[in-house]
């Protein structure tokens, strides 16, 4: 029977001993362990990874002049407002990544793969669905809208790659 270790504070379970939530994990039998699909312990690491990924994506957006469009969600055309809004969204998207997928990240490769998937999902949700609807233009989930939005796909994939990489490096280092 494989040994399992549980954090008494957050309830997360792993195959390795060590610390979690700054306390020592305790050994548990595999029979008494119930794994949660969502791990609240991964929200903050996800948010931090999202901010780091968001900074890189923001640099790309600055070069393409996209930050004023982000600011327009709140009635502004300021690059600074666009940057702030973008980083807040990046933290939320990263926190959601940690909540939904954090328990699945056991290797850097898995983190990167899930991050790329999350970046792709947000390419669909952000510029093709939420943003155009928010701005009163309706969904861009049409052939024409998708083709027009392809220019933002690389940035979302870079965001996802960095999100998954940073999240996995930080969470695997702490386990």
SVG drawing of the C-alpha trace seen along z (x, -y; Angstrom):
<svg xmlns="http://www.w3.org/2000/svg" viewBox="-25 -57 37 59">
<polyline fill="none" stroke="black" stroke-width="0.4" points="0.0,0.0 1.3,-3.4 1.9,-6.0 -0.2,-9.1 0.4,-12.3 -2.3,-14.8 -2.0,-18.5 -4.2,-18.9 -4.8,-22.6 -6.0,-22.5 -6.7,-18.8 -4.6,-18.4 -3.2,-14.9 0.1,-14.0 2.5,-11.1 5.3,-12.9 6.0,-13.9 7.1,-17.4 5.3,-20.6 2.2,-22.2 0.6,-25.4 3.8,-25.7 3.0,-22.6 4.3,-19.0 2.0,-16.6 0.9,-13.5 0.7,-10.0 -2.8,-8.6 -4.1,-5.4 -5.3,-5.5 -8.7,-4.3 -9.4,-7.4 -8.3,-9.9 -10.9,-11.7 -9.4,-14.0 -11.2,-17.1 -11.5,-18.2 -10.8,-21.8 -8.0,-22.7 -8.3,-26.0 -4.6,-25.8 -3.7,-26.5 -5.6,-29.7 -2.9,-32.1 -0.1,-30.4 -2.3,-30.5 -3.0,-34.2 0.8,-34.9 1.6,-32.8 -1.2,-34.6 0.3,-38.0 3.7,-36.9 2.2,-35.5 0.1,-38.7 3.2,-40.9 4.7,-39.0 1.4,-39.1 1.1,-42.9 4.5,-43.5 3.2,-41.8 0.0,-43.8 2.0,-47.1 3.9,-46.4 0.6,-45.8 -1.2,-48.7 -3.9,-46.6 -4.0,-47.9 -6.3,-50.9 -8.9,-48.4 -8.7,-46.6 -9.2,-50.0 -12.3,-50.6 -14.0,-47.9 -14.2,-50.5 -14.7,-53.6 -11.1,-54.6 -8.4,-54.5 -5.5,-54.8 -2.6,-52.4 -2.2,-52.5 -5.8,-51.6 -5.6,-48.9 -2.5,-47.5 -4.1,-47.5 -7.3,-45.9 -5.3,-43.3 -3.2,-42.4 -6.3,-42.1 -7.9,-39.8 -4.6,-37.8 -4.6,-37.3 -8.3,-36.1 -7.6,-33.8 -4.5,-32.4 -6.4,-31.9 -9.1,-30.0 -6.4,-27.9 -5.0,-27.0 -8.5,-26.2 -9.6,-24.0 -6.3,-22.4 -3.8,-22.8 -4.4,-19.3 -3.6,-17.8 -0.2,-19.5 2.3,-16.8 5.1,-17.7 6.3,-20.8 5.1,-19.2 1.6,-18.7 1.5,-22.3 2.6,-23.6 0.1,-21.5 -2.8,-22.6 -1.6,-26.2 -1.6,-26.1 -5.1,-24.6 -6.2,-27.3 -4.7,-30.0 -6.6,-28.6 -9.8,-28.5 -9.3,-32.2 -8.6,-33.1 -12.1,-31.9 -13.7,-33.4 -11.9,-36.7 -11.5,-38.3 -14.1,-36.2 -16.9,-36.1 -16.7,-38.2 -15.0,-41.3 -17.1,-41.9 -20.3,-41.2 -19.2,-43.6 -18.5,-46.3 -21.9,-45.8 -20.6,-44.1 -22.1,-40.7 -20.2,-37.4 -17.3,-37.0 -17.7,-33.2 -18.2,-33.2 -15.8,-32.2 -15.1,-35.9 -14.7,-36.8 -12.4,-33.8 -10.2,-34.7 -10.1,-38.4 -9.1,-37.2 -6.3,-34.9 -3.8,-37.7 -4.4,-37.4 -4.0,-33.6 -0.2,-33.6 -0.4,-36.0 -2.9,-33.9 -0.8,-30.7 2.3,-32.5 0.2,-33.5 -0.9,-29.9 2.6,-28.5 4.1,-30.9 1.1,-30.4 1.5,-26.6 5.3,-26.8 5.4,-29.2 2.6,-27.5 4.2,-24.1 7.7,-25.3 6.3,-27.1 3.9,-24.4 6.2,-21.4 9.1,-23.2 6.9,-23.6 5.8,-20.0"/>
</svg>
